[in-house]
């Protein structure tokens, strides 16, 4: 009952600090996700494969032999592939301008670009002398129809992305204000006040910084260096609690510091390492955080040694949360892996620079 009252008080504090429920979030916060973000590799691949599937089926009409089908498919591909790529590049380049238009304007502009792209594909075939007569109207109509389907898919993805990201963020917020974590930190600070007041002050500053990030307005992405700083504040708090049982090793590549991550995504991984590596072990554990830039990819690793014979396993919610949020931001360009090998549990993230 006491814990429940305290949790309720902190939820009111979060509300006052700006952490509002999803249905109370202002429109400009919910609209931060770019609907027409067709610059991502995964979006391009899906669009191209979708259009190519249409080409494969369309070529079956009127094709009496296999050779005729392949020939017809090659001709259609010669028009459809440049057209869809032209549409994707145009929408990608104008995504911010399109995002400022009202919804009917967004649909009209995107479908209009689709019709023009269809005419562009038809023009290529006419220029190469592959069609006679020229199907200008059919090409424009096909381009408009395909672009309408692609816009609908992008709209659906955007709507699915907003609530999922906000829900994940609210779940992380609730995790950050759990009573037992706060109690442990405050008790540690109370124990240090008289004997080591400077250390107690540093501890409370780390706690304040942790809560400041947790209660801040939601963002789609933050730089890696900010996530590393937040993890450092969290580990500083736990260092006071566990003392020499918590051994932390850092290996940070400064050239990777500007890579983008969903907010509050690294700290739960570090918390998992402490919870499942340090807490159940009498002798403690080693927690390692490393970042490395490899060409256009940044590799982030969080590892912890696991106590011998420890049968304690988590429910995997934190890892699933991180995996889903990483996919929402970076699609197929973001990778997440976790494994337990030779007594060391490792979480590995790969994100584009």
N, C-alpha and C positions, 0 to 999 in steps of 0.2 A: 504494500500500500504506500509505504514511504517512497520507494523507488518510483512508483507510478506518479506520485505528486511531483517529484523532482523532474522526471522526464517531461511531464506536462509543462512545467515552468520553463524548461529549456526549449520546448517547442514554441512557446509564446515568445521567448527571446529570439529564436530564429525568425519568426514571423515579423517581429519588430525590426530585425536587421535586414529584412528584404527577401528572405527565403519563403516565397508565397506558393500556395498550391498551384497546380498546373492550370486550373480553370480561372485563377485570378492573375495569372501572369499577363503583363501588358503585351499588346499585339506586336510591338517592335521586337520583343524578346523572342516570341514564338516564330517570328518571320525571318530569323537570322539565317536559317538554312536556305541555301540557294537552290531554287527549283530547277533551273536550267544549267546545272553544273555538269555539262557533258564533256568536260575536259579529262575526267578520270578514265583510266584504262579499262576498268570493268564496264563502265557505261558504254564506251565505244565498242567493245567486244560484243556485248549483248545486242546493241543496235545493229551491228553488221551481221551477226549470226541470224537475227530475226529477219532482216531484209533478204539475206541469202536463202533462208528457208522459204520465203515467199517466192523467190525466183525459181527455186527447184521445183516447187509445186506448179507454178504458172507455166513452166516450160513443158510440163506434161500434156497440156492442152494442145492438140493438133500435131503432136509428135508421134509418128507411126512406128519409128524404129529407135533403137538405142542411140545410134549415131545422130539422128535428127534431134533427139532430146538433148544430147550433150551440146550439139551446135546451137540449139535455141537457148539453152541455159547460158552458154558462153556469151551470146549476144546480149541477153537480158542483164547478165552480170556486168558487162561492159558499160551499161547505162546506169544500173542501180547502185553499184559500188561507189563510183565517183559522186553520184548524186547524194547518197546518204552521208558520205564523208564531208561533202561540201556543206550539208545541213548541220552536221555536228560541229564543224569548225566555226560556222557562222553563229550558231547559238552559243557556243563556248565563248567566242569573242565578245558577244553582246549580252552575256548573262546578267551583268549588273544593270544594264539599261532595261532589259526585259523584266527584271525583278521589280523595277519601279513602276511598271505599268499596272493598271487594274486588271483583274482576272480576264475579262473579255478581251482586253487588248493583248494580253500575253498569248491567249489562244489564237487570236487572229494573226498576230505577227509570226508565231511559230508555224502555223499552217500556211501562211503566205510564203514564208521561206521554203516550206516543203514543196509548194507548187513550182516555185522558181527553180528549185533543185531538180525537180522532175523534168522541167524544160531543158535544164542544163544537160542532164543525162541523155535526153532525146537528141539534143543538138550534137552531142558527141557521135551518136550513131549515124545521124544524117551526114555529118562531116566526113565520116569514114565510109559512107555509101553502103551501110549495112541494112537500111530499112527503106522501103518504098511501097506505099506512100508514107509520109512522115506522121506518126501518131502524136501530134503535139498536144491535143486536148486530153487524150488518154494518159499521156505522161504527166501532165500537170495535175490531173485528178488523182492519179496514183500517188504522186509525191505528196499531195495534200492529205490523202487518206492515211498513208504510212506515218507522216509527221504527226497527225492527230493521235494515232495510237501511241507513238513515242512520247508525246506530251502527256497523255493520260498516264503512262507508266511513270514518267518523271514526277508528275503531281502525286501519284499514289505513293511513290518512294519518299517524297518530301513529307507528306502527311504521316507516314509510318515512322519516319525518322524523328520528327519533333517530339511526339509523346514518348517514344522509346528513350530518347536522350534525356528528356526532362525527368522521366520516371527513374532512370538509372541514377541521375544526379540527386534526386530526392532520397533515393535509397542510400546513396553514399553520405548524404547530409545526416540522415538519421543514425548511420553507423558512427559518424564522427562525434555525435553528442550522446553516446551511450553513457549511462551513469557510472558504470564501474571504471571506465577509462578515466573519466573526470575525477572520480573519488580517489583513484590511485595517484593521479597527478597532484591533486590538492593535498593529499596526505603526505606525499613526498616533499612538497613545498613547505608544509607546516613543520615537518621534521627538520628542515634546513634553515628555517627562519632565524633561529637564535644562534646556531653554531656557524652556519655559512650563509649569511644573508645575501651575498652577491650571487651565490649559486642558486638560491631560491628565486631571486629576481630573474635570472636567466631562464630558469625553468618556467616561470609564469609568462615570460615574454615569448618563449617557444609555444606555449599553450595558446596564448593570444593570437599568434601568427597562424597557428593551425586552424583556429576557429574563424579567423578573418577570411581565410581562403574558402572554408566550408560554407560560410554564410554569404559569400559574395554573389552578385548577380550571375546567372548561368551564362557560359560562353560555349561556343562550338568547339574551339580549340585554343590551347595555350602553348607557349614555347617549352621545350624540354627543360631548359635551365630553371624555369619556375617550378616545374614538377620535382626536380632534384632538390631545390631549396626546401620545398614543403616536406619531402621525405627526410631531409636533414633535420628539420625541426622536430618531426615525429620521433626520429631515432634519438635525438638529444633528450627528449622527455623519457623515453624508455631506458636510456643509458643510466639515468638517475635511479630508476626503479630496479634495474637488474644489475647494475654495477659491472664488475669484471665478467659476469656471465654473458654479457652481450659484447661481442667483438665485431666491429664494423670495418669493412675494407671498401675503399672507393677507387674506381678507375674511370675517370671522366675525360672524354674527348671533347675539347672545347669547340672543335669544328662542327660538332653535332648539336650544339646547344640551341640552335634556332629551329630545329625540326618541330613539327606541330603534333600535339597529343590532345586527346580529350581531357578536360580538367579533372583532377582528383582520380587519375587512373593509376599512377605509380605508387602512391601512398598505400592503397589497399594491398598491393603486392608485398610491400615492405612489412606491413602489419601482419600479413599471413606468415612471412618468414619469421617474425618474432614470435608469433603465437604458436606456430607448430615446430619451430626449431629451438628457440631459447626457453620459452616458458616451461615446457615439460621436462627440460634437462637440468639436472642438478649441477652439472659442470658448464652449462651454457652452450652456445653455438656461435658459429661465424656467419655473419650476413654480409654478402658481397653485392655491390651495385656497380655495374659497369656500363659505359656507353662507348660506342665506336662507330665512326663513319666509314662506310665502305662504298665508295663511288657515290651513287645517288640514293643509297640506303643507309639508314641509321639502325644499328643493332643495340638493343637494350637488354641487359640480363640482370635478373635478381635471383640470387642463389642463397641457400642456407643449408647447413649441415643438419641432419636429422638424427636424434638420439637413437642409439642402437636398441633394437627391440621395441621401439615405440609403435604402438598399434593405433595411435590416435590419428584419425583422418578427418578432414573437414568435409563439409557438404558441397564444396566446389562452387558456391554461389558467387564468391568474389571473383574467381577466375572466369566464370561464365559471363559475369557482368563486364569485366575488362575486355574479353573476347568480342562481345557484341558491340560495345561502344567503339572499339578499334575498327571493326568492320563498317560501322555506320559512317565513320569519318573518312577512312581510306579505302574502303571496299576491298578489291582483290590485291591492292598494293600494300595493305597492312597484313602482317602475319603474326600469329600468336601460337606458341608451343609451350608445353610444360611437361616435365618428366622427372622421375626419381631414378637416379643412376648412382650406384655405389655409395649409398648413404648421403647423397647430395641432391636436394630438390632444386630444380632450375626452371625459371620462367623466362622465356625469350620472346621479345617483341621486335618486329622489323617494320619500320615506317619509312616512307619516302621523305627525302630532304625537302 
